Amino acid sequence: MAHILLIEDDASVRDGMELVLRRHGYEVSAAATGEAALALLDSPEGRAVELAVLDLMLPGLDGFQVCRRVRERSATLPVIMLTARGDDSDIVRGLEAGADDYVVKPVTAPVLEARIRAALRRADPRPRGTAEQYAGLCVDRAALTVTKDGSPVALPPTELRLLLELSASPGQVFSREQLLRSVWDHGFLGDSRIVDAAVGRLRAKIETVAARPRYIQTVRGFGYRFGPL
């Protein structure tokens, strides 16, 4: 699961965001200032950081300055600026400073989490179109094919989209509401039990024993995740 560096000076906001991110399965390091964040990035702990969520209005170094210094250290670390400042000039400055995305507060937890996942996907160095292997299950995202132990698995579009969504972030927990939005469509207001039914059909086709799933696992009280395998 991805390791997120959260840079936010407001303790209540920082604690709340950290709680939400941890509930979604992320590892989180937090810093209250830009100076502390840069020191953390230079430490052994910082080498594990895979994405930074950066507030703009920080004491000392502001978010623009921090972003530039992050870029001096790493050209590839995804940085999402999260700030109440939504003027076009601020957005331009943020992106020119090296941010990969710019999100204006207030933002809901599902939207922020979706932006994080999108940034991580863009930063994924794995070549697109390469078939992914998961303990006997092969998922080819370019060809949109699935095989199990070398045998083709025929999946209707909804079940294929569900498998692609879950396997794109192994170990990450997805709520039923998240899956309704991402797999069915963003405006779908359906019964979340439709997700349970689709998971059941998908398990019947890819799991060796559907009652003891290895790939699509239930996280009681939260939703589903792919693996760990």
MDAnalysis code that builds the backbone (N, CA, C; Angstrom):
import MDAnalysis as mda
import numpy as np

u = mda.Universe.empty(687, n_residues=229, atom_resindex=np.repeat(np.arange(229), 3), trajectory=True)
u.add_TopologyAttr("name", ["N", "CA", "C"] * 229)
u.add_TopologyAttr("resid", np.arange(1, 230))
u.add_TopologyAttr("resname", ["MET", "ALA", "HIS", "ILE", "LEU", "LEU", "ILE", "GLU", "ASP", "ASP", "ALA", "SER", "VAL", "ARG", "ASP", "GLY", "MET", "GLU", "LEU", "VAL", "LEU", "ARG", "ARG", "HIS", "GLY", "TYR", "GLU", "VAL", "SER", "ALA", "ALA", "ALA", "THR", "GLY", "GLU", "ALA", "ALA", "LEU", "ALA", "LEU", "LEU", "ASP", "SER", "PRO", "GLU", "GLY", "ARG", "ALA", "VAL", "GLU", "LEU", "ALA", "VAL", "LEU", "ASP", "LEU", "MET", "LEU", "PRO", "GLY", "LEU", "ASP", "GLY", "PHE", "GLN", "VAL", "CYS", "ARG", "ARG", "VAL", "ARG", "GLU", "ARG", "SER", "ALA", "THR", "LEU", "PRO", "VAL", "ILE", "MET", "LEU", "THR", "ALA", "ARG", "GLY", "ASP", "ASP", "SER", "ASP", "ILE", "VAL", "ARG", "GLY", "LEU", "GLU", "ALA", "GLY", "ALA", "ASP", "ASP", "TYR", "VAL", "VAL", "LYS", "PRO", "VAL", "THR", "ALA", "PRO", "VAL", "LEU", "GLU", "ALA", "ARG", "ILE", "ARG", "ALA", "ALA", "LEU", "ARG", "ARG", "ALA", "ASP", "PRO", "ARG", "PRO", "ARG", "GLY", "THR", "ALA", "GLU", "GLN", "TYR", "ALA", "GLY", "LEU", "CYS", "VAL", "ASP", "ARG", "ALA", "ALA", "LEU", "THR", "VAL", "THR", "LYS", "ASP", "GLY", "SER", "PRO", "VAL", "ALA", "LEU", "PRO", "PRO", "THR", "GLU", "LEU", "ARG", "LEU", "LEU", "LEU", "GLU", "LEU", "SER", "ALA", "SER", "PRO", "GLY", "GLN", "VAL", "PHE", "SER", "ARG", "GLU", "GLN", "LEU", "LEU", "ARG", "SER", "VAL", "TRP", "ASP", "HIS", "GLY", "PHE", "LEU", "GLY", "ASP", "SER", "ARG", "ILE", "VAL", "ASP", "ALA", "ALA", "VAL", "GLY", "ARG", "LEU", "ARG", "ALA", "LYS", "ILE", "GLU", "THR", "VAL", "ALA", "ALA", "ARG", "PRO", "ARG", "TYR", "ILE", "GLN", "THR", "VAL", "ARG", "GLY", "PHE", "GLY", "TYR", "ARG", "PHE", "GLY", "PRO", "LEU"])
u.atoms.positions = np.array([
    [0.842, -1.189, 0.000],
    [0.000, 0.000, 0.000],
    [0.882, 1.245, 0.000],
    [0.424, 2.273, -0.682],
    [1.244, 3.465, -0.859],
    [1.497, 4.192, 0.458],
    [2.653, 4.832, 0.506],
    [3.055, 5.601, 1.677],
    [2.877, 7.086, 1.343],
    [2.020, 7.767, 2.106],
    [1.675, 9.161, 1.831],
    [2.349, 10.071, 2.855],
    [2.934, 11.161, 2.367],
    [3.432, 12.218, 3.258],
    [2.389, 13.330, 3.274],
    [1.852, 13.599, 4.450],
    [0.820, 14.611, 4.623],
    [1.440, 15.838, 5.282],
    [1.424, 16.965, 4.571],
    [2.057, 18.191, 5.063],
    [0.950, 19.214, 5.304],
    [0.615, 19.422, 6.563],
    [-0.524, 20.257, 6.928],
    [-0.258, 20.831, 8.323],
    [-0.395, 22.168, 8.468],
    [-0.069, 22.771, 9.764],
    [-1.233, 22.738, 10.742],
    [-2.470, 22.635, 10.261],
    [-3.631, 22.595, 11.154],
    [-3.756, 21.189, 11.740],
    [-3.550, 21.083, 13.046],
    [-3.492, 19.764, 13.675],
    [-4.801, 18.997, 13.516],
    [-5.943, 19.686, 13.643],
    [-7.219, 18.976, 13.545],
    [-7.444, 18.457, 12.124],
    [-7.125, 19.282, 11.124],
    [-7.247, 18.841, 9.725],
    [-6.279, 17.705, 9.450],
    [-5.035, 17.880, 9.928],
    [-4.020, 16.847, 9.686],
    [-4.425, 15.504, 10.301],
    [-4.902, 15.557, 11.551],
    [-5.289, 14.311, 12.219],
    [-6.466, 13.655, 11.506],
    [-7.443, 14.485, 11.078],
    [-8.605, 13.925, 10.390],
    [-8.233, 13.284, 9.065],
    [-7.368, 13.955, 8.294],
    [-6.952, 13.399, 7.002],
    [-6.125, 12.140, 7.201],
    [-5.277, 12.164, 8.209],
    [-4.452, 10.975, 8.463],
    [-5.337, 9.784, 8.806],
    [-6.382, 10.024, 9.609],
    [-7.295, 8.939, 9.983],
    [-7.990, 8.377, 8.745],
    [-8.473, 9.274, 7.873],
    [-9.167, 8.828, 6.660],
    [-8.229, 8.020, 5.770],
    [-7.013, 8.517, 5.571],
    [-6.074, 7.817, 4.693],
    [-5.701, 6.449, 5.266],
    [-5.497, 6.389, 6.558],
    [-5.163, 5.095, 7.168],
    [-6.327, 4.122, 7.027],
    [-7.568, 4.632, 7.146],
    [-8.723, 3.750, 6.970],
    [-8.787, 3.184, 5.564],
    [-8.225, 3.909, 4.603],
    [-8.188, 3.407, 3.229],
    [-6.958, 2.544, 2.984],
    [-6.188, 2.295, 4.005],
    [-5.081, 1.363, 3.887],
    [-3.739, 1.972, 3.596],
    [-3.634, 3.303, 3.565],
    [-2.359, 3.941, 3.267],
    [-1.482, 4.016, 4.513],
    [-0.185, 3.932, 4.281],
    [0.769, 4.301, 5.320],
    [0.882, 5.824, 5.275],
    [0.960, 6.469, 6.434],
    [0.971, 7.930, 6.456],
    [2.091, 8.434, 7.356],
    [2.880, 9.375, 6.816],
    [3.785, 10.176, 7.634],
    [3.254, 11.601, 7.581],
    [3.329, 12.313, 8.702],
    [2.750, 13.651, 8.750],
    [3.793, 14.661, 9.201],
    [3.664, 15.872, 8.658],
    [4.556, 16.963, 9.056],
    [3.735, 18.239, 9.155],
    [4.047, 19.070, 10.169],
    [3.282, 20.299, 10.396],
    [3.887, 21.491, 9.667],
    [5.111, 21.374, 9.203],
    [5.771, 22.476, 8.489],
    [6.509, 21.937, 7.269],
    [6.816, 22.850, 6.362],
    [7.583, 22.449, 5.190],
    [8.972, 21.991, 5.558],
    [9.575, 22.663, 6.537],
    [10.925, 22.290, 6.949],
    [10.939, 20.858, 7.488],
    [9.922, 20.540, 8.312],
    [9.846, 19.185, 8.871],
    [9.618, 18.155, 7.775],
    [8.813, 18.515, 6.779],
    [8.548, 17.583, 5.680],
    [9.817, 17.299, 4.880],
    [10.592, 18.347, 4.603],
    [11.819, 18.155, 3.830],
    [12.834, 17.324, 4.616],
    [12.889, 17.563, 5.926],
    [13.791, 16.754, 6.751],
    [13.350, 15.300, 6.748],
    [12.051, 15.084, 6.772],
    [11.557, 13.703, 6.747],
    [11.901, 13.037, 5.412],
    [11.750, 13.789, 4.314],
    [12.076, 13.213, 3.000],
    [13.545, 12.837, 2.898],
    [14.407, 13.544, 3.631],
    [15.845, 13.248, 3.604],
    [16.222, 12.096, 4.532],
    [15.264, 11.640, 5.321],
    [15.531, 10.569, 6.288],
    [15.236, 9.208, 5.665],
    [15.654, 8.118, 6.311],
    [15.301, 6.778, 5.793],
    [13.802, 6.606, 5.631],
    [13.006, 7.148, 6.533],
    [11.543, 7.053, 6.416],
    [11.065, 7.719, 5.130],
    [11.716, 8.797, 4.754],
    [11.286, 9.535, 3.577],
    [11.478, 8.786, 2.280],
    [12.437, 7.859, 2.262],
    [12.669, 7.118, 1.022],
    [11.501, 6.199, 0.676],
    [10.629, 5.933, 1.662],
    [9.466, 5.079, 1.395],
    [8.254, 5.880, 0.916],
    [8.345, 7.203, 0.987],
    [7.196, 8.037, 0.609],
    [6.962, 7.935, -0.899],
    [5.688, 7.713, -1.268],
    [5.332, 7.534, -2.681],
    [4.471, 8.673, -3.218],
    [3.963, 9.527, -2.344],
    [3.139, 10.668, -2.784],
    [3.063, 11.650, -1.624],
    [3.034, 12.944, -1.948],
    [2.902, 13.978, -0.913],
    [1.624, 14.780, -1.144],
    [0.879, 14.995, -0.055],
    [-0.268, 15.901, -0.065],
    [0.183, 17.152, 0.687],
    [0.197, 18.265, -0.006],
    [0.874, 19.462, 0.488],
    [-0.086, 20.631, 0.633],
    [-0.217, 21.137, 1.868],
    [-0.977, 22.364, 2.092],
    [-0.152, 23.547, 1.589],
    [-0.851, 24.592, 1.195],
    [-0.144, 25.745, 0.628],
    [0.267, 26.749, 1.695],
    [-0.645, 27.010, 2.621],
    [-0.404, 28.056, 3.620],
    [0.224, 27.444, 4.871],
    [1.544, 27.373, 4.838],
    [2.294, 26.786, 5.949],
    [3.114, 27.872, 6.635],
    [3.415, 27.707, 7.918],
    [4.338, 28.632, 8.566],
    [5.755, 28.400, 8.037],
    [6.569, 29.439, 7.984],
    [7.915, 29.272, 7.428],
    [7.833, 29.144, 5.924],
    [8.468, 28.116, 5.386],
    [8.370, 27.866, 3.946],
    [6.916, 27.626, 3.562],
    [6.453, 28.330, 2.511],
    [5.079, 28.063, 2.087],
    [5.060, 26.872, 1.123],
    [3.856, 26.486, 0.725],
    [3.712, 25.290, -0.095],
    [4.430, 25.384, -1.425],
    [4.451, 26.574, -2.041],
    [5.173, 26.741, -3.311],
    [6.659, 26.431, -3.123],
    [7.242, 27.011, -2.063],
    [8.672, 26.797, -1.809],
    [8.957, 25.332, -1.487],
    [8.078, 24.743, -0.699],
    [8.286, 23.333, -0.347],
    [8.233, 22.468, -1.599],
    [7.262, 22.753, -2.464],
    [7.116, 21.947, -3.683],
    [8.381, 22.042, -4.544],
    [8.916, 23.257, -4.680],
    [10.139, 23.396, -5.494],
    [11.295, 22.593, -4.889],
    [11.399, 22.622, -3.556],
    [12.502, 21.885, -2.917],
    [12.286, 20.376, -3.005],
    [11.011, 19.953, -2.981],
    [10.733, 18.535, -3.202],
    [11.186, 18.143, -4.599],
    [10.917, 19.004, -5.575],
    [11.312, 18.700, -6.951],
    [12.825, 18.652, -7.110],
    [13.555, 19.424, -6.302],
    [15.012, 19.347, -6.352],
    [15.502, 17.975, -5.884],
    [14.703, 17.346, -5.007],
    [15.073, 16.034, -4.479],
    [14.576, 14.904, -5.369],
    [13.391, 15.098, -5.941],
    [12.790, 14.030, -6.743],
    [11.946, 14.640, -7.853],
    [12.212, 14.187, -9.067],
    [11.407, 14.662, -10.201],
    [10.151, 13.839, -10.375],
    [10.078, 12.716, -9.683],
    [8.981, 11.782, -9.950],
    [7.980, 11.644, -8.816],
    [8.315, 12.116, -7.606],
    [7.383, 11.960, -6.487],
    [6.103, 12.757, -6.773],
    [4.931, 12.116, -6.837],
    [3.697, 12.864, -7.072],
    [3.402, 13.812, -5.904],
    [3.025, 15.037, -6.239],
    [2.675, 16.033, -5.226],
    [1.280, 16.575, -5.543],
    [0.388, 16.475, -4.556],
    [-0.950, 17.051, -4.687],
    [-1.037, 18.238, -3.743],
    [-1.251, 19.421, -4.283],
    [-1.473, 20.592, -3.438],
    [-2.937, 20.613, -3.016],
    [-3.149, 20.765, -1.728],
    [-4.502, 20.781, -1.174],
    [-4.639, 22.061, -0.357],
    [-5.461, 22.996, -0.835],
    [-5.474, 24.312, -0.225],
    [-6.818, 24.996, -0.400],
    [-7.075, 25.966, 0.451],
    [-8.297, 26.759, 0.331],
    [-8.150, 27.854, -0.712],
    [-6.927, 28.080, -1.193],
    [-6.684, 29.141, -2.172],
    [-6.982, 28.620, -3.578],
    [-8.084, 29.120, -4.151],
    [-8.525, 28.595, -5.438],
    [-8.429, 29.574, -6.577],
    [-7.682, 30.685, -6.388],
    [-7.517, 31.632, -7.492],
    [-6.728, 30.983, -8.635],
    [-7.067, 31.401, -9.858],
    [-6.348, 30.851, -11.007],
    [-4.841, 31.076, -10.889],
    [-4.463, 32.249, -10.364],
    [-3.029, 32.546, -10.258],
    [-2.332, 31.573, -9.304],
    [-3.014, 31.197, -8.213],
    [-2.431, 30.241, -7.273],
    [-2.315, 28.858, -7.916],
    [-3.361, 28.469, -8.651],
    [-3.325, 27.160, -9.307],
    [-2.162, 27.096, -10.298],
    [-1.999, 28.158, -11.083],
    [-0.891, 28.200, -12.049],
    [0.445, 28.143, -11.321],
    [0.583, 28.942, -10.250],
    [1.851, 28.928, -9.502],
    [2.137, 27.541, -8.935],
    [1.086, 26.905, -8.417],
    [1.276, 25.583, -7.831],
    [1.750, 24.566, -8.846],
    [1.098, 24.564, -10.016],
    [1.491, 23.603, -11.047],
    [2.874, 23.928, -11.594],
    [3.177, 25.221, -11.729],
    [4.502, 25.603, -12.216],
    [5.591, 25.291, -11.189],
    [5.211, 25.251, -9.908],
    [6.190, 24.895, -8.874],
    [6.508, 23.410, -8.882],
    [5.688, 22.641, -9.622],
    [5.983, 21.213, -9.731],
    [4.904, 20.292, -9.210],
    [3.770, 20.858, -8.769],
    [2.688, 19.998, -8.296],
    [2.084, 19.223, -9.457],
    [1.669, 18.001, -9.170],
    [1.030, 17.175, -10.198],
    [-0.471, 17.398, -10.238],
    [-1.024, 17.860, -9.142],
    [-2.459, 18.107, -9.076],
    [-2.687, 19.220, -8.060],
    [-3.827, 19.904, -8.204],
    [-4.128, 21.032, -7.322],
    [-5.599, 20.896, -6.931],
    [-5.853, 20.694, -5.661],
    [-7.211, 20.438, -5.174],
    [-7.593, 21.552, -4.206],
    [-8.752, 22.147, -4.450],
    [-9.204, 23.258, -3.620],
    [-10.139, 22.735, -2.525],
    [-9.866, 23.137, -1.273],
    [-10.724, 22.796, -0.151],
    [-11.995, 23.635, -0.214],
    [-13.114, 23.145, 0.319],
    [-13.253, 21.825, 0.936],
    [-13.358, 20.728, -0.110],
    [-12.854, 19.574, 0.260],
    [-12.922, 18.419, -0.631],
    [-13.368, 17.224, 0.209],
    [-14.210, 16.392, -0.366],
    [-14.659, 15.214, 0.368],
    [-13.572, 14.144, 0.360],
    [-13.645, 13.262, 1.340],
    [-12.650, 12.195, 1.431],
    [-12.635, 11.308, 0.186],
    [-13.802, 10.913, -0.377],
    [-13.743, 10.060, -1.581],
    [-13.071, 10.758, -2.760],
    [-13.317, 12.064, -2.909],
    [-12.695, 12.773, -4.026],
    [-11.186, 12.863, -3.834],
    [-10.756, 13.207, -2.628],
    [-9.316, 13.279, -2.376],
    [-8.664, 11.924, -2.594],
    [-9.307, 10.880, -2.121],
    [-8.728, 9.553, -2.260],
    [-8.645, 9.153, -3.731],
    [-9.665, 9.548, -4.508],
    [-9.634, 9.261, -5.944],
    [-8.506, 10.024, -6.633],
    [-8.269, 11.270, -6.223],
    [-7.174, 12.042, -6.822],
    [-5.824, 11.413, -6.475],
    [-5.707, 10.900, -5.245],
    [-4.470, 10.228, -4.844],
    [-4.238, 8.987, -5.692],
    [-5.279, 8.192, -5.861],
    [-5.122, 6.972, -6.653],
    [-4.755, 7.313, -8.099],
    [-5.378, 8.357, -8.635],
    [-5.065, 8.748, -10.011],
    [-3.608, 9.188, -10.135],
    [-3.143, 9.966, -9.169],
    [-1.744, 10.415, -9.210],
    [-0.788, 9.241, -9.082],
    [-1.120, 8.282, -8.243],
    [-0.261, 7.104, -8.089],
    [-0.255, 6.274, -9.366],
    [-1.417, 6.175, -10.029],
    [-1.446, 5.418, -11.286],
    [-0.559, 6.080, -12.334],
    [-0.629, 7.414, -12.405],
    [0.183, 8.119, -13.403],
    [1.670, 7.940, -13.123],
    [2.004, 7.791, -11.835],
    [3.416, 7.674, -11.456],
    [3.922, 6.248, -11.513],
    [3.002, 5.306, -11.743],
    [3.380, 3.900, -11.750],
    [4.340, 3.652, -12.911],
    [5.568, 3.214, -12.626],
    [6.542, 3.016, -13.700],
    [6.289, 1.785, -14.544],
    [5.355, 0.910, -14.123],
    [5.129, -0.298, -14.909],
    [4.581, 0.074, -16.277],
    [5.126, -0.478, -17.341],
    [4.613, -0.163, -18.673],
    [3.167, -0.611, -18.812],
    [2.341, 0.294, -19.337],
    [0.946, -0.044, -19.547],
    [0.833, -1.128, -20.620],
    [-0.133, -1.955, -20.437],
    [-0.349, -2.995, -21.403],
    [0.360, -4.288, -21.047],
    [1.255, -4.232, -20.043],
    [1.917, -5.435, -19.591],
    [0.950, -6.247, -18.752],
    [0.869, -7.513, -19.050],
    [-0.023, -8.373, -18.278],
    [0.485, -8.477, -16.849],
    [-0.427, -8.377, -15.898],
    [-0.065, -8.444, -14.487],
    [-0.367, -9.843, -13.967],
    [0.573, -10.386, -13.208],
    [0.429, -11.734, -12.682],
    [0.167, -11.683, -11.186],
    [-0.878, -12.377, -10.771],
    [-1.236, -12.425, -9.358],
    [-1.499, -13.881, -8.971],
    [-0.439, -14.593, -8.633],
    [-0.592, -15.948, -8.114],
    [-1.531, -16.789, -8.975],
    [-1.194, -16.909, -10.246],
    [-1.982, -17.738, -11.151],
    [-3.046, -16.989, -11.920],
    [-3.368, -15.789, -11.472],
    [-4.355, -14.962, -12.172],
    [-3.610, -13.916, -12.997],
    [-3.885, -13.882, -14.302],
    [-3.218, -12.939, -15.197],
    [-4.242, -11.931, -15.705],
    [-3.961, -10.643, -15.485],
    [-4.863, -9.568, -15.905],
    [-4.112, -8.710, -16.921],
    [-4.597, -8.697, -18.156],
    [-3.989, -7.884, -19.209],
    [-4.867, -6.663, -19.428],
    [-4.395, -5.519, -18.972],
    [-5.208, -4.296, -19.026],
    [-5.326, -3.737, -20.438],
    [-4.345, -4.035, -21.282],
    [-4.420, -3.528, -22.650],
    [-5.370, -4.378, -23.492],
    [-5.231, -5.675, -23.355],
    [-6.066, -6.584, -24.147],
    [-7.426, -6.824, -23.511],
    [-7.571, -6.408, -22.233],
    [-8.811, -6.630, -21.478],
    [-9.162, -8.113, -21.439],
    [-8.133, -8.891, -21.103],
    [-8.343, -10.331, -20.974],
    [-7.864, -10.797, -19.606],
    [-8.442, -11.904, -19.165],
    [-8.091, -12.492, -17.877],
    [-7.898, -13.987, -18.085],
    [-6.832, -14.508, -17.523],
    [-6.639, -15.952, -17.531],
    [-6.371, -16.424, -16.121],
    [-6.797, -17.657, -15.858],
    [-6.542, -18.269, -14.544],
    [-5.812, -19.585, -14.794],
    [-4.596, -19.685, -14.265],
    [-3.745, -20.852, -14.480],
    [-3.641, -21.177, -15.977],
    [-3.551, -20.145, -16.798],
    [-3.367, -20.309, -18.229],
    [-4.646, -20.459, -19.032],
    [-5.774, -20.597, -18.376],
    [-7.043, -20.771, -19.088],
    [-7.809, -19.460, -19.126],
    [-8.360, -19.097, -20.294],
    [-9.118, -17.843, -20.381],
    [-10.323, -17.847, -19.451],
    [-10.583, -16.670, -18.862],
    [-11.762, -16.488, -18.008],
    [-12.649, -15.450, -18.698],
    [-13.830, -15.842, -19.081],
    [-14.755, -14.934, -19.756],
    [-15.503, -14.112, -18.702],
    [-15.329, -12.801, -18.766],
    [-15.995, -11.926, -17.802],
    [-16.832, -10.899, -18.558],
    [-18.072, -10.694, -18.143],
    [-18.857, -9.607, -18.734],
    [-18.259, -8.264, -18.332],
    [-18.622, -7.194, -19.053],
    [-17.949, -5.899, -18.823],
    [-17.949, -5.426, -17.372],
    [-19.054, -5.549, -16.670],
    [-19.091, -5.037, -15.295],
    [-18.130, -5.795, -14.397],
    [-18.096, -7.113, -14.512],
    [-17.189, -7.892, -13.669],
    [-15.732, -7.628, -14.053],
    [-15.470, -7.416, -15.342],
    [-14.103, -7.089, -15.750],
    [-13.690, -5.733, -15.192],
    [-14.585, -4.739, -15.279],
    [-14.249, -3.418, -14.717],
    [-14.027, -3.515, -13.210],
    [-14.820, -4.329, -12.535],
    [-14.659, -4.500, -11.090],
    [-13.293, -5.111, -10.772],
    [-12.899, -6.122, -11.523],
    [-11.592, -6.745, -11.299],
    [-10.469, -5.765, -11.611],
    [-10.586, -5.004, -12.690],
    [-9.548, -4.032, -13.045],
    [-9.418, -2.959, -11.961],
    [-10.542, -2.512, -11.433],
    [-10.505, -1.466, -10.400],
    [-9.833, -1.977, -9.127],
    [-10.246, -3.155, -8.682],
    [-9.685, -3.677, -7.433],
    [-8.210, -4.041, -7.589],
    [-7.861, -4.686, -8.700],
    [-6.475, -5.152, -8.870],
    [-5.521, -4.013, -9.214],
    [-6.048, -2.835, -9.561],
    [-5.172, -1.698, -9.842],
    [-4.460, -1.216, -8.584],
    [-5.038, -1.502, -7.421],
    [-4.445, -1.071, -6.147],
    [-4.485, -2.229, -5.171],
    [-3.632, -3.224, -5.362],
    [-3.661, -4.392, -4.465],
    [-3.498, -3.983, -3.001],
    [-4.316, -4.554, -2.145],
    [-4.238, -4.277, -0.719],
    [-5.076, -3.102, -0.268],
    [-5.551, -2.305, -1.211],
    [-6.344, -1.132, -0.829],
    [-7.800, -1.519, -0.646],
    [-8.395, -1.010, 0.428],
    [-9.799, -1.306, 0.701],
    [-10.681, -0.301, -0.046],
    [-11.672, -0.829, -0.769],
    [-12.642, 0.001, -1.479],
    [-13.999, -0.181, -0.810],
    [-14.661, 0.913, -0.490],
    [-16.019, 0.800, 0.027],
    [-16.965, 0.448, -1.112],
    [-18.152, -0.035, -0.760],
    [-19.139, -0.347, -1.799],
    [-19.530, 0.917, -2.554],
    [-19.608, 2.042, -1.849],
    [-19.976, 3.297, -2.512],
    [-18.896, 3.717, -3.515],
    [-17.623, 3.538, -3.157],
    [-16.541, 3.855, -4.093],
    [-16.649, 2.998, -5.348],
    [-16.914, 1.719, -5.153],
    [-16.996, 0.822, -6.309],
    [-18.214, 1.138, -7.161],
    [-19.321, 1.527, -6.546],
    [-20.490, 1.924, -7.328],
    [-20.152, 3.095, -8.243],
    [-19.404, 4.054, -7.691],
    [-19.065, 5.235, -8.492],
    [-18.067, 4.899, -9.601],
    [-17.053, 4.113, -9.263],
    [-15.959, 3.912, -10.209],
    [-16.250, 2.820, -11.228],
    [-17.012, 1.797, -10.850],
    [-17.233, 0.671, -11.759],
    [-18.517, 0.847, -12.558],
    [-19.572, 1.299, -11.887],
    [-20.836, 1.441, -12.593],
    [-20.840, 2.804, -13.285],
    [-20.951, 3.859, -12.554],
    [-20.653, 5.192, -13.073],
    [-20.798, 6.161, -11.929],
    [-20.229, 7.351, -12.097],
    [-20.148, 8.304, -10.995],
    [-21.517, 8.730, -10.504],
    [-22.533, 8.744, -11.374],
    [-23.839, 9.236, -10.963],
    [-24.789, 8.145, -10.537],
    [-24.301, 6.909, -10.502],
    [-25.201, 5.810, -10.181],
    [-25.594, 5.844, -8.713],
    [-26.899, 5.807, -8.462],
    [-27.390, 5.844, -7.085],
    [-28.098, 4.527, -6.794],
    [-27.422, 3.458, -6.899],
    [-28.048, 2.153, -6.734],
    [-27.823, 1.563, -5.357],
    [-28.394, 0.402, -5.171],
    [-28.272, -0.344, -3.933],
    [-26.862, -0.927, -3.883],
    [-26.171, -0.727, -2.759],
    [-24.801, -1.220, -2.660],
    [-24.743, -2.739, -2.724],
    [-25.904, -3.403, -2.540],
    [-25.884, -4.858, -2.635],
    [-25.587, -5.332, -4.053],
    [-25.732, -4.428, -5.028],
    [-25.360, -4.790, -6.399],
    [-23.869, -5.092, -6.480],
    [-23.087, -4.428, -5.633],
    [-21.642, -4.693, -5.582],
    [-21.404, -6.091, -5.026],
    [-22.103, -6.430, -3.941],
    [-21.935, -7.757, -3.341],
    [-22.271, -8.855, -4.358],
    [-23.322, -8.629, -5.133],
    [-23.725, -9.636, -6.111],
    [-22.666, -9.786, -7.201],
    [-22.118, -8.662, -7.668],
    [-21.091, -8.726, -8.706],
    [-19.819, -9.379, -8.181],
    [-19.462, -9.073, -6.942],
    [-18.285, -9.718, -6.340],
    [-18.497, -11.223, -6.259],
    [-19.703, -11.632, -5.883],
    [-20.000, -13.056, -5.800],
    [-19.840, -13.754, -7.145],
    [-20.311, -13.108, -8.209],
    [-20.183, -13.707, -9.542],
    [-18.721, -13.746, -9.978],
    [-17.990, -12.669, -9.663],
    [-16.576, -12.617, -10.041],
    [-15.773, -13.681, -9.295],
    [-16.052, -13.831, -8.016],
    [-15.345, -14.866, -7.244],
    [-15.600, -16.257, -7.828],
    [-16.827, -16.503, -8.235],
    [-17.164, -17.828, -8.772],
    [-16.336, -18.147, -10.004],
    [-15.845, -17.115, -10.695],
    [-15.109, -17.340, -11.941],
    [-13.589, -17.319, -11.773],
    [-13.094, -16.623, -10.744],
    [-11.625, -16.512, -10.645],
    [-11.049, -17.206, -9.415],
    [-11.876, -17.457, -8.416],
    [-11.352, -18.083, -7.201],
    [-11.378, -19.603, -7.341],
    [-10.399, -20.266, -6.746],
    [-10.406, -21.724, -6.740],
    [-11.560, -22.235, -5.883],
    [-11.722, -21.630, -4.693],
    [-12.860, -21.935, -3.814],
    [-13.506, -20.596, -3.460],
    [-14.670, -20.333, -4.043],
    [-15.294, -19.011, -3.876],
    [-15.600, -18.693, -2.416],
    [-15.858, -19.709, -1.614],
    [-16.185, -19.478, -0.200],
    [-14.949, -19.092, 0.614],
    [-13.767, -19.370, 0.064],
    [-12.506, -18.976, 0.722],
    [-11.684, -18.169, -0.276],
    [-12.119, -16.943, -0.562],
    [-11.486, -16.170, -1.643],
    [-10.049, -15.798, -1.331],
    [-9.219, -15.871, -2.386],
    [-7.821, -15.476, -2.266],
    [-7.593, -14.106, -2.881],
    [-8.313, -13.820, -3.963],
    [-8.075, -12.573, -4.690],
    [-8.963, -11.427, -4.170],
    [-10.276, -11.649, -4.181],
    [-11.209, -10.597, -3.777],
    [-11.649, -10.875, -2.351],
    [-11.114, -10.112, -1.418],
    [-11.374, -10.377, -0.014],
    [-12.319, -9.340, 0.580],
    [-13.169, -9.816, 1.474],
    [-14.102, -8.928, 2.175],
    [-13.414, -8.333, 3.394],
    [-13.551, -7.034, 3.571],
    [-13.078, -6.376, 4.788],
    [-14.332, -5.961, 5.545],
    [-14.653, -6.728, 6.569],
    [-15.933, -6.561, 7.244],
    [-16.110, -5.126, 7.746],
    [-17.259, -4.562, 7.433],
    [-17.576, -3.211, 7.874],
    [-17.060, -2.117, 6.959],
    [-16.230, -2.486, 5.934],
    [-15.661, -1.474, 5.054],
    [-15.964, -1.766, 3.579],
    [-15.603, -2.943, 3.089],
    [-15.832, -3.217, 1.672],
    [-14.990, -4.372, 1.195],
    [-14.233, -4.140, 0.114],
    [-13.458, -5.215, -0.506],
    [-12.051, -4.722, -0.851],
    [-11.156, -5.691, -0.955],
    [-9.804, -5.388, -1.404],
    [-9.296, -6.554, -2.232],
    [-8.290, -6.273, -3.068],
    [-7.628, -7.297, -3.862],
    [-6.386, -7.746, -3.102],
    [-6.350, -9.017, -2.722],
    [-5.237, -9.552, -1.951],
    [-5.317, -9.153, -0.478],
    [-4.236, -9.262, 0.286],
    [-2.884, -9.628, -0.160],
    [-2.781, -11.081, -0.577],
    [-1.875, -11.340, -1.533],
    [-1.712, -12.690, -2.063],
    [-0.478, -13.336, -1.476],
])
